[in-house]
């Protein structure tokens, strides 16, 4: 049975959040230069191509991690 549009949307959001959380953990352990997309996606349990789909690449993923930090620590989002 095919998933509904809502189920697909939730799955995309979950994958994006899993990648972001895995990146935060991996960057904190290895630094940005020492972290690989392969390790991040393995930790997130997703295909490597989803980093490009959701973030456009490692540089944009780093920016998303920084944005998350601003949101969490400072209480506002970068615009």
C-alpha positions in Angstrom: 0.0 0.0 0.0 1.3 3.4 -1.0 2.0 6.0 1.7 -0.2 9.1 1.8 1.2 12.6 1.0 1.2 13.3 4.8 3.1 10.1 5.6 5.7 11.1 2.9 6.0 14.6 4.3 6.5 13.2 7.8 9.1 10.7 6.6 11.0 13.5 4.8 10.9 15.7 8.0 12.1 12.7 10.1 15.0 11.9 7.7 16.1 15.6 7.7 16.0 15.8 11.5 17.9 12.5 11.8 20.6 13.8 9.5 20.8 17.1 11.4 21.1 15.3 14.7 23.7 12.9 13.4 25.7 15.8 12.0 25.6 17.6 15.3 26.9 14.5 17.1 29.5 13.7 14.5 30.8 17.3 14.2 31.1 17.5 17.9 33.1 14.3 18.1 35.3 14.7 15.0 35.1 18.4 14.0 33.7 19.5 10.6 36.8 18.5 8.7 37.0 15.1 10.3 33.3 14.2 9.8 32.3 12.5 6.6 28.9 12.5 4.9 29.1 8.7 4.9 29.5 8.6 8.7 26.7 11.1 9.3 24.3 9.2 7.1 25.2 5.9 8.5 24.5 7.3 12.0 21.3 8.8 10.8 20.2 5.6 9.1 19.6 7.2 5.7 21.0 7.1 2.2 23.9 9.4 1.5 22.0 11.2 -1.3 19.5 12.5 1.3 22.1 15.0 2.5 22.2 16.6 -0.9 18.4 16.4 -1.2 17.8 18.1 2.2 20.8 20.4 2.6 22.6 20.6 -0.8 25.9 19.3 0.6 28.2 19.3 3.6 28.7 23.1 3.7 25.0 23.7 3.8 24.6 21.0 6.4 27.2 22.8 8.6 25.2 26.0 8.2 22.0 24.2 9.2 23.9 22.9 12.4 24.9 26.5 13.2 21.3 27.7 12.6 20.1 25.0 15.0 22.6 26.1 17.6 21.4 29.7 17.3 17.8 28.5 17.6 18.5 26.4 20.6 21.0 28.6 22.5 19.9 32.1 21.6 16.2 31.5 21.0 15.9 32.8 17.5 16.4 31.6 13.9 18.7 33.2 11.4 16.8 34.8 8.5 
